[in-house]
Amino acid sequence: EDQVTQSPEALRLQEGESSSLNCSYTVSGLRGLFWYRQDPGKGPEFLFTLYSAGEEKEKERLKATLTKKESFLHITAPKPEDSATYLCAVQKGFQKLVFGTGTRLLVSP
Amino acid sequence: DAGVTQSPTHLIKTRGQHVTLRCSPISGHKSVSWYQQVLGQGPQFIFQYYEKEERGRGNFPDRFSARQFPNYSSELNVNALLLGDSALYLCASSLEFTPGNTIYFGEGSWLTVV
């Protein structure tokens, strides 16, 4: 059965304290791995898509990496505005996304 | 440019009633999909439509149905509402029905069933 597991469930950081979020997956026919940011009461905001093991993508303080079994979202020197839930999803078939339950990140000033 | 737009943003319905949620994809996007997000969980896939045809269906009962119109907008219908249908309903669009296309989400429609 396809599974996407994110850890930790919640993470509290001080401003400037770098860390990583993990997304491990077991899915057949992986077409891509997506990262989204979701603020409370809002829809997911697209961050990255990764397609093959070894691929890396960066955007401001965020960097996503992919291996054959997991993906990491590295947050360097986070700011309070980075506080959100980060969702990982794997793409099966043509378009369907299978999501994890997310990591709630809180960055304190 | 407008993103994915959904309406209504919030609504309250009574058990047993019917609801219709609407979605307009990003201009030029032909593929629309629907997801249900219960509080504290990740979104769950409900339907996908491309060129007005259903291309995928998740594990949801037949009370859930959808359609896509010639202008690529879409409706999600839910009949005989249950308390457990209370959730954020998300619409997503992408340019084409091909793997790897970026999938953009709207802000969602909050449905509360009482």
Interface residues (C-beta under 8 A of the other chain):
Chain A: V4 R31 G32 F34 Y36 G41 K42 G43 P44 E45 F46 T49 Y51 L87 A89 Q91 G93 F94 Q95 K96 L97 V98 F99 G100 T101 G102
Chain B: V4 S31 S33 Y35 G40 Q41 G42 P43 Q44 F45 Q48 R55 G56 G58 L88 L90 A92 S94 F97 T98 P99 G100 N101 T102 I103 Y104 F105 G106 E107 G108 W110
